[in-house]
């Protein structure tokens, strides 16, 4: 992998974001709104429930972690969409740039953009709503790692889907996190779900993160081996998503779709 | 002159038995040709003849159904990055991304091609293609002629061994087109690069190309010197020959000349 070429993909994203108000604002605006909204909801719930349960680390913490996952995924897909929107595939892929270098550039771009969102969320949740990440202990690091890895995997998979189906398939990408959230048990224990849904949940690395988070808050601990397994599962998904992207790219090169991408199909 | 002839024995591009099939349609049908160093080869033919399909296969963005493409001896299929590192292109249908400035686009592509002393190379090309005043202008707001010049500057970034130009002067005014032709001729004579050029402007082809290949229905029908080829086929000029190839290819048959 040539790091110069990876950095070229990142530099392109940097130039695009730096010069554009409409690209800078979404990096933090939506996650900030989410934190504010859920911050007040948790404050309200704390005043009306008699259980004495503190909803801040349960709900607000869950929202923060879930939004981080979404930002990571969208960090990859947004960077990919920039090439879709500016019809840049022919320019990019007629160069020595390899698929792994291109994806590496998208992932690096996502690390930078999602980190901005994470910092904004942390500052707001901590300073305004009193969420302390110390409550999760060092488990917060594997939590973030698992969500990051799965966000990358899903971002690559979603990009491959758009590459295969054409620019209009972009619409499918936006609701993906919402489709997964019921199965991931972001706001409730997985035992709440019917059995068939729990089977699907077991395939989703974030489900283990949110189960671990609730376990810590209720006085227990997050299992290190379970978190390790979920990180391994997320890493496997990255590998599979990368293979799917590479296969989709080969199909696009075989059929001529890369050169005529705006046509959406070559049939 | 002797130096030029010597260079031409070195092949920067070797295409052998190349074909591309889409279902029942054969877009490119078993073509073979070479481009030598210092040589400008014109790839001519009517719309739909297979010129852009051929160029896309050479650029590695379209997989051939059969045949091989070697760029500087590297097979585009098995050593893609190596082959494309020494190649570049400009095409009317592939403008640089409009949401970056000329300088930013050149910087990004310069990194991809691992251009040494990139900053000074960019300045050199901005001056060479009369783009200095547009360096901080987004490519999307440039006129089509200025966009073409920006694409050509990108195409020259890595001083390619193989330069592919798909109708590079299509949107340029005659004075700018003449200047661009001069620069490309200079590129071919002063570097060790070869050029594969498509154009529908036969005057331009005759002026620029050392050799032409006439493509029709995916096959190479004729090949030869653009200055002498029309007379060999009883035509007054290259344009007449082009029209014959486009309308009555069967009257010419498959007659590739040395």
Interface residues (C-beta under 8 A of the other chain):
Chain A: X2 X4 X5 X7 X8 X11 X12 X15 X16 X20 X82 X86 X87 X88 X89 X90 X91 X92 X93 X94 X95 X96 X97 X98 X250 X253 X254 X256 X258 X259 X266
Chain B: X22 X52 X53 X56 X59 X60 X61 X62 X63 X80 X81 X82 X84 X85 X87 X89 X91 X93 X94 X96 X97 X98 X99 X100 X101 X104 X107 X108 X109 X111 X112 X113 X114 X154
